[in-house]
């Protein structure tokens, strides 16, 4: 019996989880040697620029003290998005992440998973090659979108409203609703947090299952539905390929669409449609490069400042 008891005790000891070795927090950029800066660059996915960094002899302190012009000149980064990624990473260290709203938590892998959430997986390769992370996403510009091959206005609107929701969540993108929390797929609470997959679940619940697969790659998610004033049930019906002749089915969709929006959002969208100069969002509308005005009232940026350009999602998001 003693032997059995001892064996049981042993089993209990064996089944205990091994204590995890604590990972030390990363050192601030200021404290990094040249070799450690190379490792830091590799973690950013920018190891291709390590030889230039070595030639320049850049320590963490040197990077933090350098102007934007010096960094661009010394590292000779031709890819505009790689350049922005590095500059934003340095700026984030310099200002202790103030103004980045938690975007530093999202690496490139997280951004690629988020593209699935907003229903734009077709852009993953371009975002992967450009090494886009949360900081770059937070300050993504219209010019960046064109560089990434995003030309549809609808996809630009999808990214804009997706970024708006990310900011509201402090970039904790795992707080998005990927499937019904209550078990009721038609539940209209937290619609702004719905992913593309969750929108498809809702369509199945409201008896539009045969059209749900058309949502893949559409860029439709809860943030677009709620925050984009130009996104209407008519546009959703077109995206779903519901023929215009099927008026009863389209009316059925509009009824359920308005239910999840709520009265205030429905009213806001109607008011927008009646505004003078209103341009509806369509499937065919293309993104245009912003015109650079010859005369500008903006104050000139100092050498250490970065010109953010035309943000896809302005820091004060408009309706």
C-alpha positions in Angstrom: 0.0 0.0 0.0 2.8 2.3 0.8 4.3 1.6 -2.6 1.0 2.5 -4.3 0.7 5.7 -2.3 4.2 6.7 -3.2 3.5 5.9 -6.9 0.4 8.1 -6.7 2.4 10.9 -5.1 5.0 10.6 -7.8 2.3 10.8 -10.5 1.0 14.0 -8.9 4.4 15.5 -9.0 5.0 14.5 -12.6 1.7 15.9 -13.8 2.5 19.4 -12.4 3.3 21.9 -15.2 6.9 23.0 -15.5 7.6 26.5 -14.2 8.0 28.8 -17.2 11.3 30.6 -17.5 10.6 34.3 -17.3 11.4 36.2 -20.4 13.1 39.5 -19.6 11.4 42.6 -21.0 13.1 44.0 -24.1 15.7 46.7 -23.4 14.8 50.2 -24.5 16.4 51.3 -27.8 18.5 53.8 -26.0 20.4 51.0 -24.2 21.1 48.9 -27.3 24.6 48.3 -28.7 25.2 48.1 -32.5 24.8 44.3 -32.4 21.6 44.5 -30.4 20.2 47.2 -32.8 20.7 44.6 -35.6 18.6 42.1 -33.6 16.0 44.8 -33.0 16.0 45.4 -36.8 15.5 41.7 -37.4 12.5 41.6 -35.0 11.0 44.4 -37.1 11.5 42.2 -40.2 14.0 44.8 -41.6 17.2 42.7 -41.4 17.9 43.5 -45.1 19.1 46.9 -43.9 21.6 45.6 -41.3 24.7 46.0 -43.5 24.0 49.8 -43.9 23.3 50.0 -40.2 26.7 48.3 -39.5 28.5 50.6 -41.9 27.0 53.6 -40.2 27.9 52.2 -36.8 24.4 53.0 -35.4 23.8 52.2 -31.8 20.3 52.7 -30.2 21.3 56.2 -29.0 22.6 57.2 -32.4 19.3 56.2 -34.0 17.3 58.1 -31.4 19.4 61.2 -31.9 19.4 61.1 -35.7 17.1 63.3 -37.8 14.7 61.7 -40.3 16.9 63.0 -43.1 20.1 61.4 -41.6 18.3 58.0 -41.2 17.0 58.1 -44.8 20.4 59.1 -46.1 22.5 56.6 -44.1 20.3 53.5 -44.5 19.2 54.2 -48.1 15.8 52.5 -47.7 14.1 52.7 -51.1 10.8 51.0 -50.0 8.6 53.8 -48.6 6.7 51.5 -46.3 9.9 49.9 -44.9 11.2 53.4 -44.3 8.1 54.5 -42.5 8.1 51.3 -40.4 11.6 52.0 -39.1 10.9 55.8 -38.5 7.7 55.0 -36.6 9.5 52.4 -34.5 12.2 54.9 -33.6 9.6 57.6 -32.9 7.6 55.2 -30.7 10.7 54.6 -28.6 11.5 58.3 -28.5 8.0 59.3 -27.2 7.4 56.2 -25.0 4.6 55.1 -27.3 2.5 58.2 -26.6 0.2 58.8 -29.6 0.5 55.3 -30.9 -2.7 54.1 -29.0 -1.3 50.6 -28.5 -0.6 50.0 -32.2 3.0 48.9 -31.3 1.4 45.6 -30.0 0.6 44.5 -33.6 3.4 43.0 -35.6 3.1 42.1 -39.3 1.7 38.7 -38.5 -1.1 40.3 -36.5 -1.9 42.8 -39.3 -2.2 39.9 -41.7 -4.7 38.1 -39.4 -6.6 41.4 -39.1 -6.9 41.6 -42.9 -8.8 38.3 -42.7 -11.1 39.9 -40.0 -12.0 42.8 -42.2 -12.6 40.6 -45.2 -9.6 41.6 -47.3 -7.3 38.5 -47.5 -6.4 39.3 -51.1 -4.2 42.2 -49.9 -2.2 40.0 -47.4 0.7 39.4 -49.8 1.2 43.1 -50.4 1.0 44.0 -46.7 3.4 41.1 -45.9 6.0 42.3 -48.4 5.7 45.9 -47.2 6.1 44.5 -43.5 3.2 46.7 -42.4 2.8 46.6 -38.6 0.3 48.3 -36.2 2.2 51.5 -36.1 2.2 51.8 -39.9 -1.4 50.8 -40.1 -2.3 53.5 -37.5 -0.8 56.1 -39.8 -1.5 54.5 -43.2 -1.9 57.1 -46.0 -3.9 57.1 -49.2 -0.5 57.1 -51.0 0.5 54.0 -49.1 -2.7 52.3 -50.2 -1.9 52.9 -53.8 1.6 51.6 -53.2 0.1 48.5 -51.7 -2.2 48.0 -54.7 -5.4 48.9 -52.9 -7.3 50.8 -55.6 -11.0 50.2 -54.8 -12.7 53.0 -52.8 -14.8 50.3 -51.0 -11.6 48.5 -49.8 -10.1 51.9 -48.7 -13.3 52.6 -46.8 -13.1 49.1 -45.2 -9.5 49.7 -44.1 -10.4 53.2 -42.8 -13.3 52.0 -40.6 -11.3 48.9 -39.6 -8.5 51.2 -38.3 -11.1 53.4 -36.6 -12.4 50.3 -34.6 -8.8 49.2 -33.8 -8.1 52.6 -32.3 -11.3 52.3 -30.2 -9.9 48.9 -29.0 -6.4 50.3 -28.4 -5.4 47.8 -31.1 -6.4 44.8 -29.0 -7.8 43.2 -32.2 -8.6 39.9 -30.4 -11.6 41.8 -28.9 -13.3 41.8 -32.3 -16.4 39.6 -32.4 -15.6 36.6 -34.7 -18.7 34.6 -33.9 -21.9 35.2 -32.0 -21.2 35.7 -28.3 -24.8 35.1 -27.2 -25.4 32.2 -29.5 -28.0 34.4 -31.3 -26.5 35.3 -34.7 -29.0 38.0 -35.3 -28.1 39.8 -32.0 -27.5 43.5 -33.0 -25.3 44.4 -30.0 -21.6 45.3 -30.7 -22.1 45.2 -34.5 -19.1 47.6 -34.9 -16.9 44.8 -33.6 -18.2 42.2 -36.1 -15.6 40.6 -38.4 -16.3 39.6 -41.9 -16.9 36.0 -40.7 -19.4 37.3 -38.1 -21.3 39.2 -40.8 -21.6 35.9 -42.8 -23.0 34.2 -39.7 -25.6 36.9 -39.4 -26.6 36.5 -43.1 -27.1 32.7 -42.5 -29.3 33.4 -39.5 -31.5 35.9 -41.4 -32.1 33.2 -44.1 -29.6 34.6 -46.7 -27.2 31.6 -46.4 -26.9 31.1 -50.1 -25.5 34.6 -50.5 -23.2 34.6 -47.5 -20.1 33.2 -49.4 -20.2 36.4 -51.5 -18.9 38.3 -48.5 -15.4 36.7 -48.8 -13.0 39.3 -50.0 -15.7 42.0 -50.0 -14.1 44.1 -47.2 -17.4 44.1 -45.3 -17.2 44.1 -41.5 -19.1 45.6 -38.6 -17.0 48.8 -38.5 -17.8 49.5 -42.2 -21.5 48.8 -41.7 -21.9 51.1 -38.6 -19.3 53.9 -39.1 -19.4 54.3 -42.9 -22.3 56.7 -43.7 -22.2 55.7 -47.4 -22.5 52.0 -46.7 -26.2 51.1 -47.4 -28.4 48.0 -47.7 -28.5 48.6 -51.5 -24.7 48.3 -51.7 -24.8 45.2 -49.5 -27.4 43.6 -51.8 -25.2 44.4 -54.8 -22.1 42.9 -53.0 -24.2 39.8 -52.2 -25.2 39.5 -55.9 -28.9 39.6 -55.1 -30.5 40.4 -58.4 -32.3 43.8 -58.6 -35.4 42.0 -59.8 -35.7 40.2 -56.5 -37.3 43.1 -54.7 -38.9 41.1 -51.9 -35.5 39.6 -51.0 -33.8 43.0 -51.1 -36.5 44.4 -48.9 -36.0 41.5 -46.5 -32.3 42.3 -46.3 -33.0 46.0 -45.7 -35.4 45.2 -42.8 -32.7 43.0 -41.1 -29.9 45.4 -41.9 -31.8 48.3 -40.3 -32.5 46.2 -37.2 -28.8 45.6 -36.5 -28.0 49.3 -37.3 -30.4 50.8 -34.8 -32.6 53.9 -35.3 -29.8 56.5 -34.8 -27.4 55.0 -37.4 -30.2 54.5 -39.9 -31.2 58.2 -39.5 -27.6 59.3 -39.9 -27.2 57.4 -43.1 -30.5 58.8 -44.5 -29.4 62.4 -43.6 -26.0 61.8 -45.4 -27.8 60.6 -48.6 -29.8 63.9 -48.7 -26.7 66.1 -48.2 -25.7 68.3 -51.1 -22.8 66.8 -53.0 -23.2 63.3 -51.5 -21.3 60.7 -53.6 -22.4 57.1 -52.9 -20.0 54.3 -52.4 -20.0 51.9 -55.3 -18.2 48.7 -56.3 -16.5 50.3 -59.3 -15.3 53.6 -57.7 -11.5 53.8 -57.8 -9.1 55.5 -55.4 -7.3 58.6 -56.8 -4.0 59.9 -55.7 -4.4 63.1 -53.6 -3.5 66.2 -55.5 -0.5 68.0 -54.1 -1.3 71.6 -53.8 1.3 74.1 -54.9 0.3 76.5 -52.2 -0.1 75.1 -48.7 -1.0 76.7 -45.4 0.6 73.8 -43.4 3.7 74.8 -41.5 6.8 73.2 -42.8 8.0 70.2 -40.9 11.3 70.4 -39.1 14.0 67.9 -39.9 13.1 65.6 -37.1 9.4 65.5 -37.9 7.6 63.1 -40.2 5.0 64.3 -42.6 2.2 61.8 -42.3 0.4 62.8 -45.5 -3.2 62.1 -46.1 -4.2 59.5 -43.4 -6.6 56.8 -44.6 -8.3 57.1 -41.2 -7.8 60.7 -39.9 -7.1 60.9 -36.2 -10.5 62.6 -35.9 -12.6 60.1 -38.0 -15.3 61.8 -40.0 -18.8 60.3 -40.7 
